[in-house]
Every structure is written in C-alpha cells, then in structure tokens.
C-alpha cells in the first residue's frame, strides 16, 4: 500500500497507553461487518506501482490483523518478500471512519489518510495529516486491490502462498506493568504486558514496539517511533480500544526526560519517559532495556524480561 509523495514532515503519534477503554467510537459501528471488511485484506499480496512517468516498481505486502480485528498491520518488502521491510502501514476503523497510516522512515515521511465511507471498498480517501492533500480511491476484490492516486496507481494480487511475518533480528523484550486511574481501572491492580521493541531496518532511525497481554498473548497496542528532520515522531495504534494517535517529540536520541505531545487526531497532553536504560549488546545500544512511561491517567514501568 504505497504512497511515496516526498516532503511529508511529521509529528509523533502515540495511542492508547492511557486506558484500554476508548472503545466508544468503534463500538458504535456495525462491528462484525467492519471486521469482515478488514479481514478481506489479510494475507500476502504481490504489488506493482506504476508512476505517472511510466516507472513500474514491485513489492510484496504482508497484512495481518492485530487486536480485535478492526486494525490491520502491514509491511512492504522486496518483490520476493525477502529482507527487511522498507515501510509499514496500518488500516483500521476509529472515530466512525476508516484510517490508513503509512510510515516510511528511510524516505523521511509518513501520512494519515481517512475515508468517511462505511464501506471499505469502493471508497474515496483524503490525505489529512501532517498536510492535507491528494484524494485517492481504493477498491478491493477477493483476489486483488487497487489504490489510485493522482500521480500513481498500485495494483496488488493475492499471492499464492503466505510466508507470514518475518520477525526483526534486532529486538529486546520487556515485562511491563501499567497502572491506570479512572476508566474503570483500579490504580492498585496493574495490567501486565510483554513489550517487544525492535529495529525493523538496520541503519535507519526507526523503532517498533508491540505489546501483548501477558496472560493471553493478544496484541494490546503497537507503535512506531522514527526520526524526521528536527523531531521524532511516534505513531501508536491501540488494538484493544481502537484508538490511534500521532505525537511529536524532541530530536534527542535519548528518551530519558523526553516529553511528547499528541498532535493528531486531536491535540492533547501526551506522555513522558523516565528511567530509560539501554542495551549493552553490540549493535543494540539504542534498544531500551528498562523505562518508565508517564501519561495523563497513569504510568507504565518496564524492565528486561527474564528468559
């Protein structure tokens, strides 16, 4: 699912660490119908992107559901499906609309697109953040999908085999306990998660986190943190609540003491990091092994998971 418009300077997105109880918007929609529509995208796809000048580029997209089924996570790799992903994307339903988020750290851009259509396909979309531009069209069949931008068209056919997601080789796993106030949660009883932090591309300032319920193994939230000129961006999707957010942070490479503000879909207070420790393993010194995350209605404490 490609959009390679240059010049997107961005904000950081954070979602849903604060309270797994932001479900109202998703719950008001016809859940089963929406989930069924989203499931039509799950699997591996062989894609060709044709630009206005006639240049054709090939890639393989792999899309999987996360959480309750209203959010999907996708990665784009080479046409063979081998090697590291070169961009990431999320498709979901939140705030009574479809949302598409593409993250391309190596190219220094990302964007958020939305569609107010109840149907995922066919649908018209608008890029709305960090700048408002290009409208585009999306159409899905059981065996293909097409995305038509003004300056390029991507056509994808379902692959005959599905190799599954390849986990990044550079990663650390933390055990996390979160305390919430309000939203029906007692501050005395923490929620426990297993958080895996990885670097999808070697040599690129891009980190990805996936938190799973420690008891069930289900994805609670996923986030991407990456560098843009003069700032760091975080995009967070809460697979439990259905919420998502983009937040801005300072360009400092050290998360310790950093303060982040949520910039989209609505401006609001964000979160701060404290007590961040880093790996001493060669090649992994930028991966946290401990952290405390403070947000508006609680905090989270993570430490290296015992093997």
N, C-alpha and C positions, 0 to 999 in steps of 0.2 A: 504494500500500500504506500505508494511513493508520492512525495511532493517535494521537489528539490529547488523551490524558489530560494534564491540567495537573500541575504540581508535581514534575516529574522534575528533581532536582538531581543533577549528574553528576560523573563522573570523566573523565580523559583516556585515550584509548586509543591505544596505539602498537603496531604489529605489525611484525614480521618484517624490520626493517632488519638485525637481528642474525641473519644466516645464512640463506641460501636453502636450508636443509637440515632443515626442521622437518616433513618430509613424512610421517612415520611414521603419524600418525593417519589422514590422508586415504588413504594407500596401503593401509591395512588394510581399507578398504571396497571394495565392488564398483564400481570407478571408472567403467567405461563406463555402467553402469546409473544411477549417481548423476548423471553428467554429462548423460545423456539426459533425466533428470527435470528437471534445472535448465534445460536448453535449451527446455523447454516454456513457460517464462516469457519468453523473449526476444522483443522486439518492442514495439509501441506498443499501449496499452490506453486505452479511454475508460471512466472510472470514475465511479460515483455512490456517495456515502457518505450513509447515512440514519441519523440520530441517534435516540435514544430519544424525544425530543420531537417527531419528525417532520421536523426540518430536513434538507433534502437539499442536498448540496454536490457539485459536479462538478469533475473534474480530468482531466488526461491524464498517464499514467505511461509512461515510456520505459525499457526494461530491456535491458541489453547484457551479454554475457559479458566477463569480464576474466581474463587469465591462462590457466590450464589447463582452464577450463570448470567448475570446482567452485565458483566465486564469480561472482555477478552484481552489477552496479551499476545502480541505478535512480534516476530523477529524477521529481519530480512538478511539473507546471506547470499553468497555467490550462487550462480545458476545450478551448481552441483549440490548445494546445500551444505558444503563443507566449510570449515574455517569459522572465524569469529563473525558475529553479527555486525553489520555496519550501520543499521539503525533499528530502532524499536518503535512499536506503536501500541496504542490501547484503543479499543472500541467499547463503548458502554452506553447505558441509559441512565441519566441522572437529571434531576430538576425538570422532569417531563419533556426531555428532548434527548436525541441521540448525540453522542460526543465522540469525536475522533481526535486523539493526541498523537502526534508524530514527534519523535526525539532523534536528532541526528547530530550528536556531539562533534564528530570528526569534521562535519561541514559547518559547525558553529550556528546551528539554527534549530528551532522547533516551532510547532504551531498547534493551536487548538481550533478544530472545526466543529460546527454544530448543525444539526438538522431538526427542525420543528415538526417534521412529518412523523406520524405514528408508525408508519411503515418504514422499515429499514431499506427496503427495495420495492420499486424505484424511489429515489429520494434526491432532493436538492440540498446542497450544503453550502455553508458560508464560512470562510476562514475569519475568525473573530479575535484571536489573540496570538501573539502580542501586538499585531497590527491587523486592521480589518481590510481584507481584500478578497481576491478571487472567489467567485462562486464556482462550484463544481457539481457533477452529477455522479450518482452511484447506482449500479444495477447488479443484482445478484441472482444467479440461477443455481440449480443444484450442482452444476459442474463448472461454473465459471463466475467471475465477477469483473466488472469494468468500472474504472474511475476515469471520468473525463474532465480534465482541467482545461482552461483556455489555451495553454501552451504545451500540453502533453496529454497522452492517453495511456493508461495502464490496463492491459488485458491479462487476466490470470486464469489458468485452467487447473482444475483439481489434479494433483499428482497421483499417479497410480499406486505409489507407496508412501507411507508416512513414517519418516525416520524418527520422529519425536524431537523434543528439545535437547540440545547438547549443553550440559552444564558448563559454565566457565571454569577454567582450570585454576584461576587465581581467586580465592574466596576465603572468608572466615565465617564461623558460625558462633553466634552469641545466644545466651539464655537471657530472656528479658522478663521483667515483672513490671506491670503498669498499674498505677493507682489512679482512679477517677473519682471526682466529686460531682454529684448531680447525675442527670440522665439515668437515674435508677440504679446506679452502682455505688456500693459502699466503699469508702476510702480505706476501710480496714482489710478488705479482701482483694489482693492483686489478681489481675489477669496475667497468665503466663504464656509466653510465646517463644518460638525458636526463630531467630533472625539470621538469615544468611546474607552477607554483604559480599558482592563480587565486583570484579572489574571486567566488563564484557569484552573490551578491546585493549590489548596491550599498547601502551604509548599514547592513549587517549584519556583525557581527564573526564572520566565517566565511571560512576559507581552505581550499582543497582542493589537494592535491598528487597528481600521477600520475607515477610513474617508469617509464620504458621502457628495455628493454635497448638500449644504443647501437648494437648490431650488427643485431639482429633486429627492433626496434621493438615487441616484445611487452611488455605491461604486467608489471612486476615487483611493484610494490605501489602502493596508493592510500591516502591518508589524508585525514581531515577534522580541522581544528583550529578550535575555536569557543569563544566566551566564555559562561560561565554566571555567576550571581551569586557573586562571591568566588573564582572559579577559572577556569582554562582547561582544556578537555578536548581530547584527541586520540584519534581512532578510526582504527586502522590495520589494513588487510587486506593480507596478503601473498599475491598471486595465484600466486606461484611455489611457496611452501611450503604454502599453505593455512591458515597460522596467522592469528590476529587478536588484537588487544589493545586495551584501553582504559586510558589513562593520565591522571593528574592533574598539573596544573602550576599555578604561581602566577598571579595575575591580571595581572601586569606585561605591558604592551603590547610591551615589548622582549624578544625571545627571548634576547638576549645573557646568558650566565651562568645561564640558567634550567635547573632540574633537574626532571625528570619521573619519577614512579613509576608502574609498571604496576599497576593495581588490579583488572583483570578480563581473562581468566577465572581468572587466579591472580595473587596479589600477588608481585611480584618487582622487582628493580632495573630501572630504566628507562634513561634517556638524558639527555644534557645538550647544550645549544647553546653554541657559542663562535664568535667571529669573524663575527658576523652583520652584513652590510651591507644597506642598504635603497635602493630606487629613489629617484631624484630627480625622476622624471617626475611632473608634477602629477596627482593623483588615484590614484597608485600607490605613495605613500611607505610604505605598510605591506607591500609585497611584497619579500621578500628577493632580493638580487642576489648574495649570497655567504653561505656558512655552513659551519661545521664541526659535525658531529653525532658525539658520542662515546657509544658503547654498550658493553655489558659484554664483547663479544668482538671489538671492532674500532672503526673510526671511518670517517666519510664526509666528504669535502671537496667542496664545490660552488662553482662560480663562474659568472658570467654566460656564457651560450653565445654563441659568436661567430656572427654572422649571415653 
